[in-house]
Amino acid sequence: MSSKPTTPEDVSRHESLTRDEKLERLSDMKFELERQTGRGTADLDQVEARMASINLAVDRVKNQQG
């Protein structure tokens, strides 16, 4: 996979990223979402859905073998 993963799902399933790289990217996604929320530029329903997606991806990465 040569393109940068853009969704939490893409990151968690990416084959060439290490576990730590995946967790770092997901953390960056969470930080960016929190930043958008703080500025008031994000819809609350979208924020909740995106945060849930990020949290599921983090759990998936933490539970992966290897």
URPEVEN-V718507 format. One record per residue. N is the residue number from 1. OMEGA is omega in degrees with one decimal (none if undefined). NEAR is the number of other C-alpha atoms within 12 Angstrom. Layout:
n omega near
N OMEGA NEAR
N OMEGA NEAR
This chain:
n omega near
1 -174.4 11
2 -179.4 8
3 -180.0 12
4 178.4 16
5 -173.3 21
6 178.3 17
7 176.9 25
8 178.0 32
9 178.5 27
10 -178.9 25
11 -175.1 35
12 -178.1 34
13 -177.7 27
14 -172.7 27
15 -174.8 20
16 176.9 17
17 174.5 23
18 177.9 19
19 -179.5 25
20 177.8 18
21 178.2 22
22 -179.3 33
23 177.9 30
24 179.2 22
25 178.2 29
26 176.1 38
27 177.1 23
28 178.2 21
29 -179.9 29
30 178.8 28
31 -179.8 18
32 177.9 20
33 178.0 27
34 178.5 22
35 178.3 15
36 179.5 18
37 178.9 20
38 178.2 14
39 -178.6 11
40 -177.2 12
41 -178.1 14
42 176.3 19
43 -175.0 16
44 179.3 16
45 178.5 11
46 178.6 15
47 -179.6 24
48 179.6 17
49 -179.8 17
50 179.3 27
51 177.2 28
52 178.6 20
53 178.6 24
54 -179.3 34
55 176.3 24
56 179.4 24
57 177.5 31
58 178.3 32
59 180.0 20
60 -179.6 23
61 -178.7 31
62 -178.6 21
63 179.5 13
64 175.9 18
65 174.0 8
66 none 10
